[in-house]
Amino acid sequence: MIRVKVKYMHEEEVVSEISDYLIKENYEIWIDSPHYPNIKDKYPQHHIQIGGFIPDIIGLNIINELVAVEVKGEVNIAGGIGQAATYLMGVHKSYIGAPKSKLKPLTKVALNTGIGVFCVEPQKVEVIEPNRVDPRYLTDVQREIRILKIRESESTTRISSLTRNHPLNYIAPLFAFDLGRNINEVKIEVKKVGVNQADELVRGAKILGLIREENGLIYETEEGLFLKFFLSKMNCNDILELKELKNKTIKKRSIKNISSELATALKLIYLKEPDFSEFVNFITKVSKNLPSFTMVDLCEEILNEQPNLFLNFLCPRDQKIREEILNHLKNNKIEDIIKPNNLKKYVLQTIFYTMKTQLRYLGIINENNTAFYKPAEEYNPEEDIWKI
């Protein structure tokens, strides 16, 4: 008997074959790149978790249908089927992908769990479709995909990374240049607002969509021009006048106490950012049941409904911390995440200090809210009180 030798396929090869197949089928795709160094620059990347696991591939088709794929090489196909089944909480369809010779005998098992199958050979992919489901975390994953698309087009970072606590600081770059001014000249000018970290103000203005950078030159966006025009009607036409306006709002603890119209205009600009908008939605939702609530209450609500918002908006980028959180999510142990000694290290200081102060200035939370400004290690999330 002549035995046909089957080519061994590494997991990375399987990821590449399935990704190329999905692209040909008019999907946008993103891969969990840290495990695949040879192809990490070939495809866009994601860090979206579902049930504590990160799919090897996430895809979005032209009818806005989300799919996830768990990929295996020659081993642990059964474990991959279990992970793929977990993804049904966050996508319309989930698949297991592996070399055909290893996956074919387990096809029936996979289909019985509600997932589809990608049987892969070199330059060939066979697909068996699953039934569509109604996933629990679909809204959470859809928001993350929208953010990925925004980040790809604008090359910005998340709004929770802003380190200055007054929204008017990020308007300073609008008064620092004529159209197309050199970025270094802009940074020198913005220091007049009373903040030395000019790089941070320029970065923040980019994140808020007020300015854009092109070939080392800074340009106003439509939103930036609108805000600049709005401020001119308040006799605020340069950085020194902006600084004076900022000082007035500091004394009054809220921009709306100086001008409700300006507070609304700024609020609308902030709310265009999907993370910020969803975070505000949760603040509003929790406040309906609890007139005053703690950071623990807020995080528990977010974790139960949109764990990716918690992981990618509220948490630091530290890989060890992220792995701890993912392990808690895999074991469905949200109560361990919100233990005060854990939560204090899981939540960015910019959330309970900078973001909370910005929310107060914008008039989204009560002007009597206080932010925590002491060393982060002294922070107690059970004592961090929030009021609408």
Buried (B, 14 or more C-beta within 10 A) or exposed (E): EEEEEEEEBEBBBBBBBBBBBBEEEEBBBBBBBEBBEEBBEEBBBBBBBBBBBBBBBBBBBEEEEBBBBBBBBBEBBEEBBBBBBBBBBBBBBBBBBBBBBBBEEBBEBBBEBBBBBBBBBEEEBBBBEBEEBEBBBBBBBBBBBEBBBBEEEEEBEBBBBBBBBBBBBBBBBBBBBEEEBEBEBBBEBBBBBBBEBBEBBBBBBBBBBBBBBEEEBBBBBEBBEBBBEBBEEEEBEEBEBBBEBBEBBEEEBBBBBBBEEBBBBBBEBBBEBBBBEBBBBBBEEBBEEBEEBBBBBBBBBBBEBBBBBBBBBBBBEEEEBBEBBBEBBBEEEBEBBBBBEBBBBBBBBBBBBBBBBBBBBBBBBBBEBEBBEEEEEEBBBBEBEBBB
